[in-house]
Amino acid sequence: MPARIAAYVYPGWHPIAERDESFYAGFTEWDLVYPSRPRFDGHVQPRLPRDGRYDDRDSVDVERRVRLATAYGVDALIYGFFWCRGKRVFQSALDDGFLGAPVGGEVPFAVMWANRMPRRVLPVRRTEAPVIEAFRLVPSDLDDFVTLVAYVAERYFSRPNYLRVDGKLYFSIFDSTFFVRGLGRDAARRAITAARAWLQDHGYDDLCLVAIDPAEDVIADVREIGFDGVSHYVFLPEWKGPQLQDYATLAAQRATEWARFTTASGLPYSPSVSPGWDASPRAADFAEIGAVRPHKYPWSPVITGEHPDLFAEAARRAVRHAGDGLVMVASLNEWSEGHYLEPDTRFGLGWLEALRSAR
């Protein structure tokens, strides 16, 4: 069986109460994407959807967008699932938009536990603040993790088009490093074992549990802890490298590292590719006040030189590496970080056509 291509979906393109309170009523990140402007010579901003902004709760529009993506080679969607001890945000994109559309009963989908909460300040202005503020991290424990898995099982695992790998229910953890470090290795193993037992006791198939971006001090232990695979969300920039980084150079370099993750973890690695990276819309424009561009997320790094032809080459490498496994694409629609497959005003259908050429 050839590799299947799964695209991550950012579910943040509709207003939520938490952002209404933090910013203003009706705020979405479209309010960052559309006003974004170039901040250095050759900087490609704004990056805009060809068909205009959308509300991802709109099942009619979701039907159109997902049908288009699948026509060009996307086999499955991995929705970001924001959960903090029972509190959910952005859930309407999946529950109302995708699952409310006819396509939501047909196209394979899965969820990735986004164990972070959204930012309270956008665009980011404070350069002295940590990249990940403590309040955004989502702690867990055995009871919470079992509750989370039970919630996902009852609402999503039970659907016939939920994504499976070798008959197992695909479920990933975005910040697997924080999950393992926060609980501790032994407690993380017990939590995963308890969640599997709950699934078995309630008649569900077993998990295919994937660790996203495990750090060097964690990856050697993920198999023993109970994970079944390893992958990444965005695996492209050198996060502590130069402010401007070349796409072709980085994409080729990342491909040489995929095998290392299998060796380090003792688990299958699903290669992750991305059309680009530029989180400038999420960052205040310091150039407007004559200040130097900060050397940290979301100001830096910025990938330059990206092009559908180069992305097609990266995707072909990933398909070859994956064999009959999964290829992960970050992402279908994270416009505010400059990685998306959807048609834009720059290349039209170029990103999707590149993906199709990789099959």
N, C-alpha and C positions, 0 to 999 in steps of 0.2 A: 504494500500500500504506500502511495507517495505521501510526502509530508503534508500535514495540514497547517494552514496559516491562520493564526488567531490574532486578532487586533484588540488591543486594550481600548476601552471606552471611558473617557472622562465624563462623569455624569453631572457636571457642575454648570450646565447652561440653562438654568432656570432660577428664579429668585427663591430664597429660603428665609425663614424667619430670623435665623441667626445672622445672616448677612444684612438683612433689613435693619437689624438692631445695630450692627457694627458699622455699617456704611450709610445706606439710605434705602428707602423703600424701593423695591424693584431692581436693586443692584444685581448685575451679573458680570462676569468677566468680559463680556462683549464691550462693556464700558471701559475696559483697559485696552482691548485689542484694536478697536476702531480708531481711537485717538493716537495710537502709538506712531512715532515718527523716527526717521533715521537719526542715529546718535554718533555716527562716525562715517567717514568716507566709505562708500560701498555697502553700508548697512541696509539690508532689505527689510524695511518696515514702512507701513503696516503690512501684515500678512492676513489677507481677508478671504472669507469663503466666497466662492464664485456666485453662489445662489443667495447670499445675504445671511444675516444672523438668524438664528432659530431658537425655539424653545424646545428642549429635549423631552418635555412632557407631552408634546403634541404627537399623538400616535400616527396621524396621517403623514406628517413630515418624517417621522422616524421610519415609517414604512418605505417611503421614497428613498431615504438615505441608505438604509440597510440593504434594500434591493440593489441599489447601485453598487455598494461595496461588495456584495456577494457575486454580482455579475462579473466583477473584475478580480475575483480570486480570494476574497476573504471567506474562510470556511467557518469561523467561529468568532464570537465576541466575548471579551473578558471585561465585565463591568466592575469598575471600582465600587466597593461596598464599604461605606463609611459607618462604622459601628463603634460605640464607646459605652460598654456596660449597659447595653439595651437602648441607648440613644442612637438614632439614625439621622443622617442628613443626606441630602441629594437623592433620596430613595425614589423620588417620583420619576426620574429618568428611566429607571429600570421597570418599576412597578406599573407606571401609567403609560410611559412612552413606548418602550420596547414590548413589554408583555401585553400592553393594550392594543397592539397592532397585530394583524394577521401574521406578519413575519415573525412575531414573537413566539408563535407556536411551532415554527418550522426551523429557523436557523439555530444551530447549536450555540449555547451561551454558557458562561460560567461566571463566578464572582471571585474577585481578589479582595481579601480583607484589607482595606486601606486603614491600617491602624495608626492613623493621624487624623486630627481634626483640622478643618480649614483655617486659613489665616484670618486674623481679626483686623489686619491693616493691609490694604492694597490700594495703590501700589506701595511697596515697602519703601520706607524713607530712612529708617534708623540703621546706619551702617554698623553701629557698635552692638546691635542685637545679634544673638546667635542665629544661624541659618534655620535651625529648627528650635523654636521656642518650647520650653518645657511643657506649657499648657497644651500644646498640640499633640504630645505623645499620649498614646492610649495604653494604659497598663491593663494587664489581664491576670487571671489566676485560673485554677482548674475549673471552678464552678462557672466562671464567666465564659471560658472557652467552650465548655460543654453546652452552655446556654446558647452561645453564638452558633455553634455547629447545628444544634437542634433547630434553631430559628431558620437557618439557611436550608436545612433539610426539608422542613415542612413546607416552605414557600417555593423552593427552587429545585432541590435535588429530586423532588417527586415528579418533576415535569419530564415528559418523554424526550424532549430535545435538550436536556441538560448535558453539557459536554462530559464525555467519558474518555479515559485513556486506559486501554487494556481492560475495559469493563468497570473501571473505578471512577468515582466522581471527582472531577478536577476541582481543586480548591487551593488557592495560593495566599500567602501572607506577604504583603508589600514590604514591610520592614521586619523581615525575619530576624535580623540581628537584634533589634530592640525586644522582640518577643522572647528570644532565647535568653538574652542578658537580663531582661526584666524579671522573668520567672526563675532564672537559674536553670541549668541543664537538666537536673533531675526533675524539677517541678514541671518543666516544659514537656519532658517525656511522659510524665504521669498525666498531664492534661491531654496530650494527644491520644494516649492509650485510653483514657476515659471517654473521650469523644468518639473514638472508634467503637468502643463497647456500647455506647448509647445508640449509635447507628445500627449496629448488629442487633441489639435488643428490640429495636423498633422496625426491623425489616428492611433497612436500607443497604445498598451496596457499600463497600469499603471506600475510603478516600484515596485519591491520588493527591497527596499533600505536597505542595511545591514551595520551597524557600526562595523568595525573591531577594537577590542581592545580598547573600550572607557574607559578612566580613571575614577577613583572614583568620581571626581568632574563633570563628564560629563554624566555618564551612567544614572543617574536618569532623565535626560532631553531629552534623545534621542528620546523617543516616541513622546513627544510634538513637538520636532523640525521637525519630519517628517520621521524618520527611521521606518522600518518595522521589523527589526530583529537585532540580535547581534551575533557576533562570534569572532574568533581570527585567526591570521595567525599561528605563532608558539606559542602554549600554553603549555610549558613544563618546561624550566629552571626557577629557582629563580634568576632573573637577578642580584640582589644584594646579592645573597647568596654565599656559598663557591665556590672556583674555580673549584672543582671537585664535581659532583653531580650524584647520583645514579638514573638510569633510572626507575627501578621498583618502587622505593619510590615516585618519582615525578609523574609518570603516575597515580598511585593510588591516590595521593593527588589531582591532577588536576581534576580527575573525581568527587571528593566530592564537588568541587567548581562550577560545571556547573549550578546546580539549582539556585545558588545565583545570577547568571547573569540575569536569567529570572525574579527573584524577584526584583532585583535592577532596571531593565529597564522596566518591564511590557511588555516585548516583547519575542517572541520565541528565544531561544538560540540554535544555531547549534554547537554541541560539536566539538572541534578541537583536533586531535591527530597527533602525529609525531613519526617517527621511531627513531629520535635521534636529537642531536644538537652538533656541533663542528665547529666553524667558524675559527679555527686556520689557514687554508690556506689564509685567508684574512689579517693575522697579520704577521708582521715581527717576526722572530725567535730571541728573545732576549737572549735565552740560548746560541746562537752561540757566543755572545760577553760577556758571563758570567753575564748577567744582570738578575734580577728577573723578572719572567713572570708578566706582568701588570694585575691588577685585574679589568678589564673592557673589554667590547666588543672592538675588536673581539678576544682578547686573552682569555677571561673568560666570563661566565663559560663554562665548557666542561662536557657534559653528558657522563658517563661511564656505562658499564654493559649493554648496549643496545643489544637486540637480537630479531630476528623475533618472537620467542615464546612470548616474553613480549609485543611486538607490537601487536600481534594477540589478546592478552588479552585486551589491551587498546582499540583496534578497536571494539571488541565485546561489551565492556562497552558503547562505543559511539553509536553503532548501537541500543542497547537497550534503551539508553537515548533519542535518536532522534525520536523514534517511526516511524512516516511516513514522517519525515522531512529530512534535509540534515545532513550528517556527512562530516566535512571538514578534509582533510589530507594535512599537510604541510610536504613534498610536493612531486610532481612527480620527481623533478630533480634539487633541489638546492644543488648541489654537494659541493660547496664551503662553505656551512654552515652545511654539514653533515646530511641533512635530505632529503631523496629521497626514492622512491619506485622502481626505475629502477634497473635492475640486476647489481650487483657489483662483484668484484673479491673475496670478502670475503664470501658472502652467496649465490651467484648466484641469483636465482629467489626467495630467501627466503622472502624478504619483500613483494613481490606480492602474494606469496603463503599464507603468514600470513593474508594479507588483504582478500583474497578469503575465508579463513577459518572463518572469522568474519561474513559472510553473513548468 
